[in-house]
Amino acid sequence: MPLSIKTTYVCGLLSLALLFIAAPRLHAQRPASEVILSSASKSDLTTPDVSIPLKQRTAGSLRQHLEAIHANRRLYLRLSNLQAPRQPGVLYAIYLEPLGTTTRSDAARLGYLNFFAVSAGAKGNPLTFEASEVVRALLDAKPELSGLQVSIVPGGQPQSVPSIGSIELIAY
């Protein structure tokens, strides 16, 4: 049996009222984001294999900080301010690895980056990779873990030199 217009209107208003009441509580329950590590400056992808060290934003042991965060939050690697004078024409593999790593492991690969929608002067949308499981594996495999780097490897010969404005490891 169809509802009357008045009943539909009242139900809609009640739903909207509940949303306004619940939204602040739902937002308050989410933990604030926290930048754990970040790159020092803009990175031009000029060589076939670029490794960018990430600097710790807090004092103390990186390992202890990551273990404490990983227990109840998710970790994400965010690449921001992507730029390219023109399409490089290749995909770039993104790896999160212990500082100083020179060989790439599939277990450390977070995903792939392309510059399809990026142009000269444009800042591009940030690209985010889920990194929780890679960080957990690194913590399990490397008891002496003291730093991380992001390695960016093109899948072929790029036709231009793109850049990444900033890289951050963020806990949510």
Contacts in CASP RR format, 6 or more apart in sequence:
PFRMAT RR
TARGET T0000
AUTHOR 0000-0000-0000
METHOD contacts of the structure
MODEL  1
MPLSIKTTYVCGLLSLALLFIAAPRLHAQRPASEVILSSASKSDLTTPDV
SIPLKQRTAGSLRQHLEAIHANRRLYLRLSNLQAPRQPGVLYAIYLEPLG
TTTRSDAARLGYLNFFAVSAGAKGNPLTFEASEVVRALLDAKPELSGLQV
SIVPGGQPQSVPSIGSIELIAY
3 11 0 8 1.000
30 172 0 8 1.000
31 72 0 8 1.000
31 73 0 8 1.000
31 171 0 8 1.000
31 172 0 8 1.000
33 170 0 8 1.000
33 171 0 8 1.000
33 172 0 8 1.000
34 69 0 8 1.000
34 170 0 8 1.000
34 171 0 8 1.000
35 57 0 8 1.000
35 168 0 8 1.000
35 169 0 8 1.000
35 170 0 8 1.000
36 56 0 8 1.000
36 57 0 8 1.000
36 58 0 8 1.000
36 65 0 8 1.000
36 66 0 8 1.000
36 69 0 8 1.000
36 75 0 8 1.000
36 168 0 8 1.000
36 169 0 8 1.000
36 170 0 8 1.000
36 171 0 8 1.000
37 54 0 8 1.000
37 55 0 8 1.000
37 56 0 8 1.000
37 57 0 8 1.000
37 62 0 8 1.000
37 147 0 8 1.000
37 148 0 8 1.000
37 168 0 8 1.000
37 169 0 8 1.000
38 54 0 8 1.000
38 55 0 8 1.000
38 57 0 8 1.000
38 166 0 8 1.000
38 167 0 8 1.000
38 168 0 8 1.000
38 169 0 8 1.000
39 52 0 8 1.000
39 53 0 8 1.000
39 54 0 8 1.000
39 55 0 8 1.000
39 150 0 8 1.000
39 164 0 8 1.000
39 165 0 8 1.000
39 166 0 8 1.000
39 167 0 8 1.000
39 168 0 8 1.000
40 53 0 8 1.000
40 55 0 8 1.000
41 165 0 8 1.000
42 81 0 8 1.000
42 163 0 8 1.000
42 164 0 8 1.000
42 165 0 8 1.000
42 166 0 8 1.000
43 50 0 8 1.000
43 52 0 8 1.000
43 152 0 8 1.000
43 163 0 8 1.000
43 164 0 8 1.000
43 165 0 8 1.000
43 167 0 8 1.000
44 161 0 8 1.000
44 162 0 8 1.000
44 163 0 8 1.000
45 88 0 8 1.000
45 92 0 8 1.000
45 152 0 8 1.000
45 154 0 8 1.000
45 158 0 8 1.000
45 161 0 8 1.000
45 162 0 8 1.000
45 163 0 8 1.000
45 164 0 8 1.000
46 161 0 8 1.000
48 153 0 8 1.000
48 154 0 8 1.000
49 104 0 8 1.000
49 151 0 8 1.000
49 152 0 8 1.000
49 153 0 8 1.000
50 151 0 8 1.000
50 152 0 8 1.000
50 153 0 8 1.000
51 97 0 8 1.000
51 100 0 8 1.000
51 101 0 8 1.000
51 102 0 8 1.000
51 149 0 8 1.000
51 150 0 8 1.000
51 151 0 8 1.000
51 152 0 8 1.000
52 149 0 8 1.000
52 150 0 8 1.000
52 151 0 8 1.000
52 152 0 8 1.000
52 164 0 8 1.000
52 167 0 8 1.000
53 99 0 8 1.000
53 147 0 8 1.000
53 148 0 8 1.000
53 149 0 8 1.000
54 147 0 8 1.000
54 148 0 8 1.000
54 149 0 8 1.000
54 150 0 8 1.000
54 167 0 8 1.000
54 169 0 8 1.000
56 62 0 8 1.000
56 65 0 8 1.000
56 147 0 8 1.000
58 65 0 8 1.000
61 146 0 8 1.000
62 145 0 8 1.000
62 146 0 8 1.000
62 147 0 8 1.000
62 148 0 8 1.000
63 139 0 8 1.000
63 143 0 8 1.000
63 145 0 8 1.000
63 146 0 8 1.000
66 75 0 8 1.000
66 135 0 8 1.000
66 139 0 8 1.000
66 145 0 8 1.000
67 139 0 8 1.000
69 75 0 8 1.000
69 171 0 8 1.000
70 132 0 8 1.000
70 135 0 8 1.000
70 136 0 8 1.000
70 139 0 8 1.000
73 171 0 8 1.000
73 172 0 8 1.000
74 130 0 8 1.000
74 132 0 8 1.000
74 171 0 8 1.000
74 172 0 8 1.000
75 130 0 8 1.000
75 131 0 8 1.000
75 132 0 8 1.000
75 135 0 8 1.000
75 169 0 8 1.000
75 170 0 8 1.000
75 171 0 8 1.000
75 172 0 8 1.000
76 128 0 8 1.000
76 129 0 8 1.000
76 130 0 8 1.000
76 131 0 8 1.000
76 169 0 8 1.000
76 170 0 8 1.000
76 171 0 8 1.000
76 172 0 8 1.000
77 94 0 8 1.000
77 96 0 8 1.000
77 110 0 8 1.000
77 128 0 8 1.000
77 129 0 8 1.000
77 131 0 8 1.000
77 150 0 8 1.000
77 167 0 8 1.000
77 168 0 8 1.000
77 169 0 8 1.000
77 170 0 8 1.000
78 126 0 8 1.000
78 127 0 8 1.000
78 128 0 8 1.000
78 129 0 8 1.000
78 167 0 8 1.000
78 168 0 8 1.000
78 170 0 8 1.000
79 94 0 8 1.000
79 113 0 8 1.000
79 126 0 8 1.000
79 127 0 8 1.000
79 128 0 8 1.000
79 129 0 8 1.000
79 164 0 8 1.000
79 165 0 8 1.000
79 166 0 8 1.000
79 167 0 8 1.000
80 123 0 8 1.000
80 126 0 8 1.000
80 164 0 8 1.000
80 165 0 8 1.000
80 166 0 8 1.000
80 167 0 8 1.000
80 168 0 8 1.000
81 123 0 8 1.000
81 124 0 8 1.000
81 126 0 8 1.000
81 163 0 8 1.000
81 164 0 8 1.000
81 165 0 8 1.000
81 166 0 8 1.000
82 113 0 8 1.000
82 115 0 8 1.000
82 118 0 8 1.000
82 123 0 8 1.000
82 124 0 8 1.000
82 125 0 8 1.000
82 126 0 8 1.000
82 127 0 8 1.000
82 162 0 8 1.000
82 163 0 8 1.000
82 164 0 8 1.000
82 165 0 8 1.000
83 118 0 8 1.000
83 119 0 8 1.000
83 120 0 8 1.000
83 121 0 8 1.000
83 122 0 8 1.000
83 123 0 8 1.000
83 124 0 8 1.000
83 162 0 8 1.000
83 163 0 8 1.000
83 165 0 8 1.000
84 115 0 8 1.000
84 118 0 8 1.000
84 119 0 8 1.000
84 120 0 8 1.000
84 160 0 8 1.000
84 161 0 8 1.000
84 162 0 8 1.000
84 163 0 8 1.000
85 120 0 8 1.000
85 160 0 8 1.000
85 161 0 8 1.000
86 119 0 8 1.000
86 120 0 8 1.000
86 159 0 8 1.000
86 160 0 8 1.000
87 115 0 8 1.000
87 116 0 8 1.000
87 159 0 8 1.000
87 160 0 8 1.000
88 115 0 8 1.000
88 154 0 8 1.000
88 158 0 8 1.000
88 159 0 8 1.000
88 160 0 8 1.000
88 161 0 8 1.000
88 162 0 8 1.000
89 114 0 8 1.000
89 115 0 8 1.000
89 158 0 8 1.000
89 159 0 8 1.000
90 114 0 8 1.000
90 154 0 8 1.000
90 155 0 8 1.000
90 156 0 8 1.000
90 157 0 8 1.000
90 158 0 8 1.000
90 159 0 8 1.000
91 112 0 8 1.000
91 113 0 8 1.000
91 114 0 8 1.000
91 154 0 8 1.000
91 155 0 8 1.000
92 112 0 8 1.000
92 113 0 8 1.000
92 114 0 8 1.000
92 152 0 8 1.000
92 153 0 8 1.000
92 154 0 8 1.000
92 155 0 8 1.000
93 104 0 8 1.000
93 109 0 8 1.000
93 111 0 8 1.000
93 112 0 8 1.000
93 152 0 8 1.000
93 153 0 8 1.000
93 154 0 8 1.000
93 155 0 8 1.000
94 109 0 8 1.000
94 110 0 8 1.000
94 111 0 8 1.000
94 112 0 8 1.000
94 113 0 8 1.000
94 129 0 8 1.000
94 150 0 8 1.000
94 151 0 8 1.000
94 152 0 8 1.000
95 101 0 8 1.000
95 104 0 8 1.000
95 105 0 8 1.000
95 108 0 8 1.000
95 109 0 8 1.000
95 110 0 8 1.000
95 150 0 8 1.000
95 151 0 8 1.000
95 152 0 8 1.000
95 153 0 8 1.000
96 108 0 8 1.000
96 110 0 8 1.000
96 131 0 8 1.000
96 134 0 8 1.000
96 135 0 8 1.000
96 138 0 8 1.000
96 148 0 8 1.000
96 149 0 8 1.000
96 150 0 8 1.000
96 169 0 8 1.000
97 104 0 8 1.000
97 105 0 8 1.000
97 108 0 8 1.000
97 138 0 8 1.000
97 148 0 8 1.000
97 149 0 8 1.000
97 150 0 8 1.000
97 151 0 8 1.000
98 138 0 8 1.000
98 142 0 8 1.000
98 145 0 8 1.000
98 147 0 8 1.000
98 148 0 8 1.000
98 149 0 8 1.000
99 146 0 8 1.000
99 147 0 8 1.000
99 148 0 8 1.000
99 149 0 8 1.000
100 149 0 8 1.000
101 108 0 8 1.000
101 149 0 8 1.000
101 151 0 8 1.000
104 151 0 8 1.000
104 153 0 8 1.000
107 134 0 8 1.000
107 137 0 8 1.000
108 134 0 8 1.000
108 138 0 8 1.000
110 129 0 8 1.000
110 130 0 8 1.000
110 131 0 8 1.000
110 134 0 8 1.000
111 129 0 8 1.000
113 127 0 8 1.000
113 152 0 8 1.000
115 162 0 8 1.000
117 124 0 8 1.000
117 125 0 8 1.000
118 124 0 8 1.000
118 162 0 8 1.000
131 169 0 8 1.000
135 169 0 8 1.000
138 145 0 8 1.000
138 148 0 8 1.000
139 145 0 8 1.000
148 169 0 8 1.000
150 167 0 8 1.000
152 164 0 8 1.000
END
